[in-house]
Amino acid sequence: MRPVLYLVFLLLLAFSAQSQTYSIIDGRAIKLFQEGEELTALRKYEEALLSYKSAITREASFLEAYVKAAQVLMTLGRLEEAEKIGLQGKAKLTGKNAKPKNVTDFGWLFTNLYLKQGKFTEAYRQFQEVDPLFDEGFKKNLYYVQMKEKIDFLSHQLDKVQTIQKEVLHSPLNEFQLQYFPVLTADGEQILFTKRDGTGNFDKEDIYTAFLTNTGGWTKPQSIAQTINSPYNEGTCSITADGNILIYTSCDAPDSQGSCDLYVAYRINGAWQRPTNMGPKVNSRSWESQPSLSADGRILFFSSNRKGGYGGNDIWYTVRQTDGGWSEAKNLGAIVNTQKDEISPFMFFNNEILFFASDGHQGFGGMDIFLSRVKNGVFNSPENLGLPINDHLDQVALFITAKKDYAYYTELNTSDGTKDRSLLYRFKFPEEIYIGENLTVTEGKVFNAKTGQPISATLSLVSLTNDSTLYEFQSDGKTGDFMMLYPDKAISGLYVEKKGYLPKIYNVERDKIKNVKDLKVELVPVSPGEEFVFENVFFDFDKFDLKPESLSSLKRLQKFLLENPNVNILISGHTDNVGSASYNQTLSLQRAKSVQQFLVNAGLHPGRVLVEGKGDKEPMVPNTTAENQALNRRITIKVL
């Protein structure tokens, strides 16, 4: 809590010196006490402390002086001294001195002191002891109301303390004086962080990166790229799950819109391109920093103190457009943002959990880490991550791996006689904090089926339940490499598309492409006679009505035909061998016509989409098992 608030506390606790009655009658001691009050009001805390101590020296049972001396020491951050002098005074709280007013003064003092020290159980107990003694006038005061809310918050938190083991990341990481804001790619094989050699004016920030080794260690950190690190400050970065889009903060660069701006860089064909300022739709003349990209880079969250917010620093967001530009930044709203500060957003890899730091939501003290769950596109009320992830100090940022195994963060280490050091730490993320389904990572290559050349294609993971795009990634045009995330339980389809090629469609669950390290995706150039299986088109048993889960594939077939206006197709329906041949022939034709009708209704000319029914005459695999029969019940598309 800020020192000024402790000043308010100490002015509030005791009532005005003129109308106050004291626990002593020594006029000289009282005069020393009142001098301390005047000096405190002028924020001359050291001089005020001497006056309070002088009053105590003159009259050792001067209870009010002990309270005020302890409060000034709290304001100065000297908590051990504050506790010592407070306990000395509390020990004299006996007999005729143990009046309700003096008891509540010490109770309020120690409630605040224990909170400041992170002794939450002691603070809770102390408040419970003295709360019945506070008069009704004091209970109407804002600071009492806020304290009561904090104590009620603690009552629900103290029995839910988790166990975590913090570990510092080993060499060759943490070799610099200052390193902070760590982020990792989804596969956990690359870490990026901001590096700074000191706090002097000429100690600038740069983005450094290291890679996981076969033995589980890390390579020696290196500058991410000469195209990104410059003579100016680069730091607090965010990277997409596949490591191909980087957004970072740079301050006071020649092309900046304000003090600190956000910049974007793309890795194309294995090399980082020159970054560009994200422009006035994202940046302002104020401070923009601490970016967090969604896993696939479609949404960017960041912190800014620009006009139009709710408090000091708010969380804002912007969306990447189809042309590669970014939309006008918008405030995330009052559910997350408060009149105080919200900083360090981190959107978890499932795009459903936003972590951030705040001192505006109810917490343990200073900045706490919170999460807000996104449901139906709406951010829900923030949840405090609880003890001991949060404590009485400032928790500024947290990064959780896609596997949900570790949380990475920075801790400031200060030793007497040495310079401050900030080091990278991690701890196993508690399973008690639910952050969604498990995610798996599939990696592979996209290449031309005819030539073997790598292709830069778009890979879209789509929920077949509601036709929403979960993730969208690009394969590398130089290597064909791609990385894709999969939620464990989602019913999804993977669509690999490139203009001029037939789309490749997978049913993720049936094709078993989760957690594959070398998925080879062959794209066939558009040419007469080429054919592909039209996956994720669903019919109920013995029916030909298209099920809603078919919409994703149908829309992509429509897109393919619009991108290739000279292409006509033949839609073929196929069945398994259950039922008579004539019946299967009719059913397969009706199913093909259902696909045709969708396309015609969408505006395509009927002459471009011909149909036929193959029945059970051309099985892909023998109809020997239920699984094989399911594969044979299909729609195929042939270019005419």
HELIX and SHEET records of a PDB file:
HELIX    1   1 PRO A    3  LEU A   13  1                                  11    
HELIX    2   2 GLY A   27  ALA A   41  1                                  15    
HELIX    3   3 TYR A   45  ARG A   58  1                                  14    
HELIX    4   4 LEU A   63  THR A   75  1                                  13    
HELIX    5   5 LEU A   79  LYS A   90  1                                  12    
HELIX    6   6 GLY A   95  ASN A   97  5                                   3    
HELIX    7   7 PRO A  100  GLN A  117  1                                  18    
HELIX    8   8 PHE A  120  VAL A  130  1                                  11    
HELIX    9   9 ASP A  131  LEU A  133  5                                   3    
HELIX   10  10 GLU A  136  LYS A  139  1                                   4    
HELIX   11  11 LEU A  142  GLN A  157  1                                  16    
HELIX   12  12 VAL A  508  ASP A  511  1                                   4    
HELIX   13  13 PRO A  548  SER A  550  5                                   3    
HELIX   14  14 LEU A  551  GLU A  563  1                                  13    
HELIX   15  15 ALA A  581  ASN A  601  1                                  21    
HELIX   16  16 PRO A  606  ARG A  608  5                                   3    
HELIX   17  17 ALA A  626  ASN A  632  1                                   7    
SHEET    1   A 4 GLU A 167  VAL A 168  0                                        
SHEET    2   A 4 ARG A 421  LYS A 428 -1                                        
SHEET    3   A 4 TYR A 406  ASN A 413 -1                                        
SHEET    4   A 4 PHE A 399  ILE A 400 -1                                        
SHEET    1   B 4 LEU A 178  LEU A 184  0                                        
SHEET    2   B 4 GLN A 190  ARG A 196 -1                                        
SHEET    3   B 4 GLU A 205  PHE A 211 -1                                        
SHEET    4   B 4 GLN A 222  SER A 223 -1                                        
SHEET    1   C 4 ASN A 233  ILE A 239  0                                        
SHEET    2   C 4 ILE A 245  CYS A 251 -1                                        
SHEET    3   C 4 CYS A 260  ILE A 268 -1                                        
SHEET    4   C 4 ALA A 271  TRP A 272 -1                                        
SHEET    1   D 4 ASN A 233  ILE A 239  0                                        
SHEET    2   D 4 ILE A 245  CYS A 251 -1                                        
SHEET    3   D 4 CYS A 260  ILE A 268 -1                                        
SHEET    4   D 4 THR A 276  ASN A 277 -1                                        
SHEET    1   E 4 GLU A 288  LEU A 293  0                                        
SHEET    2   E 4 ILE A 299  SER A 304 -1                                        
SHEET    3   E 4 ASP A 314  VAL A 319 -1                                        
SHEET    4   E 4 LYS A 330  ASN A 331 -1                                        
SHEET    1   F 4 GLU A 342  MET A 347  0                                        
SHEET    2   F 4 ILE A 353  SER A 358 -1                                        
SHEET    3   F 4 ASP A 368  LYS A 375 -1                                        
SHEET    4   F 4 VAL A 378  PHE A 379 -1                                        
SHEET    1   G 4 GLU A 342  MET A 347  0                                        
SHEET    2   G 4 ILE A 353  SER A 358 -1                                        
SHEET    3   G 4 ASP A 368  LYS A 375 -1                                        
SHEET    4   G 4 GLU A 383  ASN A 384 -1                                        
SHEET    1   H 3 ASP A 481  PRO A 487  0                                        
SHEET    2   H 3 LEU A 439  ASN A 448 -1                                        
SHEET    3   H 3 LEU A 519  LEU A 523  1                                        
SHEET    1   I 4 SER A 468  GLN A 474  0                                        
SHEET    2   I 4 THR A 458  SER A 463 -1                                        
SHEET    3   I 4 SER A 492  GLU A 497 -1                                        
SHEET    4   I 4 LYS A 504  ASN A 507 -1                                        
SHEET    1   J 4 GLU A 531  VAL A 533  0                                        
SHEET    2   J 4 ARG A 634  VAL A 639 -1                                        
SHEET    3   J 4 ILE A 569  HIS A 574 -1                                        
SHEET    4   J 4 VAL A 609  GLY A 615  1                                        
END                                                                             
